[in-house]
């Protein structure tokens, strides 16, 4: 009786998630039924929703621990890049699994690590996975930089004082913008520090977007953000944004003094 473990992963850093965790599991189960018939048993399904470029993933760590306890003898994946997108880490992991008596199988990539040709095939798959990830990262970086140069919001946390319209463009949130202007006025004209500003806002019963109290670091970050004068920052460069400014250049410069 073959004791099989499934490892499934989707990642937040990939553009296309063609197969969800459940879809991967279904494909793996179908493979086992076609290959092993009734001569197999499911040990466990390991799941991760993280990048494959690092090893500190809960599901992966649990799988490796169970493998060290001889809990299963076949590890099944949809593709080897579900385990790792780094050639060296993948090779080390497969070597460790082999020493523990665990056979790695991919349902979409035929290879047999019991011979030299199979090991070479696995290394080639690892190289392609690492190259594909590097390509995705570079394509994402170029895309974000292009958006910044056109003055578009590059994504991520929506800045306080704005919201996104149906076209994903920054639009002033008037209620929040009043608080932003108040902060800048207190800092630039009243010469009050970030700690004093956060305390006064909290004492007045004003809270941030999540309903939490204001903190010094959050206030200071907001006061240094050129987005509030209509700029888009990408790394060290500033570009003219498509959004409307909340404060004037004069007030922002006073806050920087």
Secondary structure by P-SEA (a helix, b strand, c coil): cbbbbbbbbcccccccccccaaaaaaaaaaaaaacccccccccbbbbbcccccccccaaaaaaaaaaaaccccbbbbcccccccccaaaaaaaaaaaaaacbbbbbccbbbbcccaaaaaaaaaaaaaaaaaaaaaaaaaaaaaaaaaaacccccccccccbbbccccbbbbaaaaaaaaaaaaaaaacccccaaaaaaaaaaacccccccccccaaaaaaaaacccccbbbbcccccccccccccccaaaaaaaac
